[in-house]
Amino acid sequence: MEEQFVLRVPPTVAERIERLLNDPTSSSGDKSLDLSFSDDGRTGSFVIGNDHFSASLLDLPTVVETYKTYDDSALIKTADIGQMILVTEEGDSIPDTVEYRHGLTPPMRDARRRRFRREPDLNPEVVRRVEKDLQNIMAGGTQEEDGEENARISKKARPTPSAKPYVPEAGTVGREPDGSDSDESDDSI
């Protein structure tokens, strides 16, 4: 597979990049293009010509698959893209999270909130207690060793006897039970 990324830039920067790529006679000031990241790997700077812009590496809410074709009929998957480099102008705010809220297209606007279930709010103390109980059980111990709180958990309700399965009477196999042939039933509900 190829290595690919999404570079989202302001419209003015996009025009300059397009001119740089398509017009070989563009001014020499726009010929330099640089992208560098700081030590944290998430923030950095984007330089085109003499202009500096801030850049952020953000995780996309979903994985985007990219394809290409050689014969206009068969598509070949080339990459999975899960991150985007967002370039902002000086006056724009820099996102303070590592995940981008929106997808790449308008239908994916605010995708994380609208399309995915929220993470459950778990009490860390409950998680630690359950982990400890599970490790104790796996080690061959019982939950009663951990005190009164865990003794409450170990007292389980006794299973109720299961109901007998329905067995049709002899001679009724393949037929409906008696009483279902009447016209008195009301199916209009």
Phi, psi and chi 1 to 4 in degrees:
 res  aa     phi    psi   chi1   chi2   chi3   chi4
   1 MET       -  156.3  -74.9 -140.4 -147.4      -
   2 GLU   -86.1  164.2  -61.3  175.9   -2.7      -
   3 GLU  -101.0  125.2  -68.4 -175.6   23.2      -
   4 GLN  -138.2  158.1  -60.7  176.1   -1.3      -
   5 PHE  -149.4  162.3   62.3   90.9      -      -
   6 VAL  -101.3  128.3  173.9      -      -      -
   7 LEU  -114.1  109.5  178.2   66.5      -      -
   8 ARG  -103.4  118.8 -177.7  166.9  -84.1 -176.1
   9 VAL  -125.3  159.7  -63.9      -      -      -
  10 PRO   -63.6  157.1  -18.8   28.6      -      -
  11 PRO   -57.2  -37.8  -22.4   29.8      -      -
  12 THR   -65.9  -38.4   56.6      -      -      -
  13 VAL   -70.2  -36.8  176.9      -      -      -
  14 ALA   -61.3  -40.6      -      -      -      -
  15 GLU   -63.4  -41.2  -68.3  172.4    4.4      -
  16 ARG   -66.1  -40.3  -69.7  175.2   66.2 -178.0
  17 ILE   -66.2  -40.5  -67.7  172.6      -      -
  18 GLU   -62.8  -42.9 -173.6  175.8    4.2      -
  19 ARG   -62.5  -40.2  -91.1 -173.2  -79.6  142.5
  20 LEU   -62.9  -40.2  177.2   69.2      -      -
  21 LEU   -79.4  -34.1  -65.1  174.6      -      -
  22 ASN   -96.6  -26.5  -66.4  -27.0      -      -
  23 ASP  -112.2  105.4 -171.8   14.5      -      -
  24 PRO   -68.8  -15.8   22.8  -28.1      -      -
  25 THR   -97.3   18.7   61.6      -      -      -
  26 SER   -66.9  162.6   63.8      -      -      -
  27 SER   -61.5  149.3   65.2      -      -      -
  28 SER   -68.7  -19.8   61.6      -      -      -
  29 GLY   -67.8  -29.5      -      -      -      -
  30 ASP   -90.1   -1.9  -82.3  -10.5      -      -
  31 LYS   -72.5  -22.9  -71.4 -148.7 -177.7 -117.5
  32 SER   -88.1  135.0   66.2      -      -      -
  33 LEU  -140.7  125.0 -174.2   69.1      -      -
  34 ASP  -143.8  142.4 -175.0   38.6      -      -
  35 LEU  -133.2  120.7  176.7   65.5      -      -
  36 SER  -136.0  147.8   59.1      -      -      -
  37 PHE  -115.6  152.8  -73.6   95.7      -      -
  38 SER   -79.3 -175.7   60.4      -      -      -
  39 ASP   -64.8  -27.5  -68.2  -24.2      -      -
  40 ASP   -73.2  -16.5   67.6   -5.0      -      -
  41 GLY    79.1    0.4      -      -      -      -
  42 ARG  -113.8  -26.4  -70.5  -78.5 -178.3  175.7
  43 THR  -118.4  154.8   58.6      -      -      -
  44 GLY  -173.2 -161.0      -      -      -      -
  45 SER  -133.9  147.4   65.0      -      -      -
  46 PHE  -118.4  126.0  179.0   78.8      -      -
  47 VAL  -120.8  127.8  179.2      -      -      -
  48 ILE  -130.9  117.6 -177.3  166.5      -      -
  49 GLY    66.2 -125.5      -      -      -      -
  50 ASN  -102.3    5.1  -65.6  -31.3      -      -
  51 ASP   -97.0  133.8  -63.1  -32.6      -      -
  52 HIS  -109.7  136.5  -64.8  -90.9      -      -
  53 PHE  -129.9  150.6  -58.7   94.7      -      -
  54 SER   -82.9  147.3   59.6      -      -      -
  55 ALA  -132.4  146.4      -      -      -      -
  56 SER  -135.0  138.3  -59.6      -      -      -
  57 LEU   -94.6  117.6 -179.9   65.3      -      -
  58 LEU  -121.0  145.5  -57.9  173.0      -      -
  59 ASP   -82.7  135.5  -63.7  -25.3      -      -
  60 LEU   -80.8  152.3  -67.7  170.9      -      -
  61 PRO   -68.3  -23.2   19.7  -27.5      -      -
  62 THR  -136.7  163.0   59.8      -      -      -
  63 VAL   -84.0  135.5  174.6      -      -      -
  64 VAL  -108.1  125.3  177.3      -      -      -
  65 GLU   -93.7  138.5  -64.0  178.5  -14.7      -
  66 THR  -115.8  145.1   57.6      -      -      -
  67 TYR  -131.4  158.1  -63.8   87.9      -      -
  68 LYS  -141.9  164.7   67.8  179.0  173.4 -176.8
  69 THR  -135.2  149.3 -178.2      -      -      -
  70 TYR  -106.4  -23.9  -66.2  108.1      -      -
  71 ASP  -125.7   15.5   58.7   -1.3      -      -
  72 ASP    61.0   15.0  -68.2  -28.3      -      -
  73 SER  -131.4  -36.2   64.7      -      -      -
  74 ALA  -105.6  128.3      -      -      -      -
  75 LEU   -98.1  139.7  -65.9  174.1      -      -
  76 ILE  -121.1  126.3  -59.5  167.7      -      -
  77 LYS   -70.8  130.6 -177.8  176.4  175.9  180.0
  78 THR  -110.9  -27.8   57.0      -      -      -
  79 ALA  -167.1  160.8      -      -      -      -
  80 ASP  -111.5  125.4  -72.7  -31.4      -      -
  81 ILE  -111.8  124.4  -59.4  174.4      -      -
  82 GLY  -120.2   -3.0      -      -      -      -
  83 GLN  -134.8  158.8  -65.8  179.5  -39.3      -
  84 MET  -138.4  142.9  169.8 -178.3   68.8      -
  85 ILE   -98.2  117.5  -60.7  172.2      -      -
  86 LEU  -104.2  117.0  179.5   65.3      -      -
  87 VAL  -100.8  128.7  176.4      -      -      -
  88 THR  -122.0  152.7   56.6      -      -      -
  89 GLU   -77.8  172.3  -67.3 -179.1  -14.2      -
  90 GLU   -60.6  -39.2  -71.3 -178.0   27.2      -
  91 GLY   -79.0  -17.8      -      -      -      -
  92 ASP   -78.1  151.9  -65.2  -18.1      -      -
  93 SER   -80.9  147.1   63.0      -      -      -
  94 ILE   -93.4  131.4  -61.1  171.1      -      -
  95 PRO   -62.7  138.1   -2.3    4.5      -      -
  96 ASP   -96.6   -0.7   55.7  -11.0      -      -
  97 THR  -105.2  165.6   61.5      -      -      -
  98 VAL   -93.0   -8.9  -64.0      -      -      -
  99 GLU  -114.2  130.8 -175.2  173.8  -70.2      -
 100 TYR   -77.8  129.8 -168.2   60.5      -      -
 101 ARG   -66.8  -34.1  -75.7  179.5   56.3 -179.6
 102 HIS  -105.4  159.0  -47.2  -65.6      -      -
 103 GLY   -84.2 -163.2      -      -      -      -
 104 LEU   -87.1  -20.4  -62.1  177.4      -      -
 105 THR  -117.6  159.5   60.1      -      -      -
 106 PRO   -56.0  -37.5  -27.9   35.5      -      -
 107 PRO   -63.7  -19.9  -22.8   31.9      -      -
 108 MET   -94.6   19.2  -68.8  -63.0  -70.4      -
 109 ARG   -62.2  128.3 -179.3  124.2 -174.8  109.6
 110 ASP    54.4   44.3 -153.7    9.4      -      -
 111 ALA   -63.6  -37.3      -      -      -      -
 112 ARG   -61.6  -42.4  177.5   59.9   59.8 -165.6
 113 ARG   -77.0  -40.0 -177.6 -177.3   60.1   80.0
 114 ARG   -83.7  -30.0  -67.5 -176.6  -21.7  164.9
 115 ARG  -111.5  -14.6  -64.0 -175.3 -176.8 -111.7
 116 PHE  -120.2  147.6  -59.8  107.4      -      -
 117 ARG   -70.7  142.9 -170.8  172.8   34.4 -159.5
 118 ARG   -70.6  152.2  -75.4 -172.5    6.7 -166.5
 119 GLU   -69.1  137.3  -66.5  -74.2  -30.7      -
 120 PRO   -70.0  146.1   24.1  -31.0      -      -
 121 ASP   -85.0  108.2  -64.7  -30.4      -      -
 122 LEU  -108.6  137.4  -63.5  176.1      -      -
 123 ASN   -76.3  123.0 -177.3   -4.8      -      -
 124 PRO   -60.2  -32.0  -16.4   22.8      -      -
 125 GLU   -66.7  -40.2 -177.7   59.0   36.3      -
 126 VAL   -65.4  -40.9  172.4      -      -      -
 127 VAL   -62.9  -45.0  171.6      -      -      -
 128 ARG   -61.4  -42.1  -87.7 -170.3 -124.7  106.8
 129 ARG   -65.1  -42.9 -169.0 -175.8   80.6 -130.5
 130 VAL   -66.5  -41.3  169.9      -      -      -
 131 GLU   -59.9  -43.3  -76.2  178.1  -11.7      -
 132 LYS   -63.8  -42.8 -175.2  177.5  176.3 -176.3
 133 ASP   -62.1  -44.5  -69.7  -14.3      -      -
 134 LEU   -63.8  -42.1  -73.2  173.4      -      -
 135 GLN   -64.9  -37.9  -71.8  173.2  -11.4      -
 136 ASN   -65.0  -43.3 -166.2   12.3      -      -
 137 ILE   -64.7  -42.6  -68.9  169.6      -      -
 138 MET   -66.0  -28.0  -70.0  173.7   62.0      -
 139 ALA   -81.7   -3.3      -      -      -      -
 140 GLY    98.4    3.0      -      -      -      -
 141 GLY   -84.9 -179.0      -      -      -      -
 142 THR  -116.1  164.1   62.1      -      -      -
 143 GLN   -75.8  -21.4  -67.8  177.2  -17.9      -
 144 GLU   -66.5  -17.9  -65.9  173.1    3.6      -
 145 GLU   -69.0  -20.6  -63.6  172.0    1.7      -
 146 ASP   -91.2    2.8  -66.4  -25.3      -      -
 147 GLY   113.1 -171.2      -      -      -      -
 148 GLU   -64.6  -39.3 -176.4  179.1  -55.9      -
 149 GLU   -61.2  -44.6  173.0   98.7   13.7      -
 150 ASN   -77.0  -24.4  -68.0  -28.1      -      -
 151 ALA   -64.5  -35.2      -      -      -      -
 152 ARG   -61.7  -38.9  179.4 -175.0   56.7   81.2
 153 ILE   -69.0  -35.4  -63.5  171.7      -      -
 154 SER   -74.2  -19.1   66.4      -      -      -
 155 LYS   -80.8  100.2  -66.4  179.2 -177.2  176.7
 156 LYS  -103.8  152.2  -63.9 -178.1 -179.8  176.1
 157 ALA   -67.0  139.8      -      -      -      -
 158 ARG   -70.2  140.6  -61.5 -171.2 -170.4  -87.0
 159 PRO   -67.2  140.2   20.5  -27.7      -      -
 160 THR   -80.9  147.4   59.1      -      -      -
 161 PRO   -63.3  140.1   11.9  -17.2      -      -
 162 SER   -74.7  148.6   60.7      -      -      -
 163 ALA   -70.9  151.1      -      -      -      -
 164 LYS   -69.1  138.3  -67.0 -177.3 -179.8  178.6
 165 PRO   -68.1  152.0   22.9  -30.0      -      -
 166 TYR   -71.8  124.9  170.5   74.0      -      -
 167 VAL  -121.0  119.9  178.4      -      -      -
 168 PRO   -66.4  150.6   21.6  -28.6      -      -
 169 GLU   -68.4  157.5  -64.4  177.2   17.8      -
 170 ALA   -63.3  136.3      -      -      -      -
 171 GLY    89.1   -2.2      -      -      -      -
 172 THR  -109.5    4.3   61.5      -      -      -
 173 VAL   -66.9  129.2  177.2      -      -      -
 174 GLY    88.9   -6.0      -      -      -      -
 175 ARG  -115.9  162.1  -66.7 -172.7  -47.9  145.8
 176 GLU   -78.4  151.5  -69.0 -176.0   22.6      -
 177 PRO   -64.7  157.5    0.6   -0.8      -      -
 178 ASP   -60.5  149.5  -68.7  -21.4      -      -
 179 GLY    92.3  -10.0      -      -      -      -
 180 SER   -89.0   -7.9   63.3      -      -      -
 181 ASP   -85.6   -3.2  -64.4  -24.7      -      -
 182 SER   -72.9  151.9   69.6      -      -      -
 183 ASP   -88.6    3.1  -66.4  -28.6      -      -
 184 GLU   -80.8  -12.7  -62.1  174.1  -81.3      -
 185 SER   -72.2  144.3   63.2      -      -      -
 186 ASP  -108.7  107.8 -175.0   13.5      -      -
 187 ASP   -95.2    9.3  -66.8  -22.0      -      -
 188 SER   -80.8   -6.2   64.2      -      -      -
 189 ILE   -77.4      -  -63.4  176.7      -      -
